[in-house]
Amino acid sequence: MVKRLQTPMEYVYAALLIHKLKQDITEDSVKKVVKAAGVAPDDVRVKALVAALSEVNIEEALKAAPAAVAAAAPAAAGAPAGAAAGKKEEEKKDEKKEEEALEGLSSLFG
């Protein structure tokens, strides 16, 4: 059995920050951001993160992130009671999409 390396959120946040600044996500750039945050970077984790992200379209992953679903939830909560039955079916579809997105993201970060 192959053990997956867990990537602490500091590394993921560093990569997201670098991406937001429209810079290349490299081992060196991730290490610099993690160091600036006061954490001693782990070379193995940095290398694993950069390798995993090299095959990911970060913009698409962010669009599919569960945060987008959570942001839509307050609007759905204010819907009239008659629309609740139709919303349940729609929520099931949204949950399935959310689960699929989470599976894709979890395969990256263990």
Secondary structure, 3 states (H helix, E strand, C coil): CCCCCCCCHHHHHHHHHHHHCCCCCCHHHHHHHHHHCCCCCCHHHHHHHHHHHCCCCHHHHHHCCHHHHHHHHHHHHCCCHHHHHHHHHHHHHHHHHHHHHHHHHHHHHC
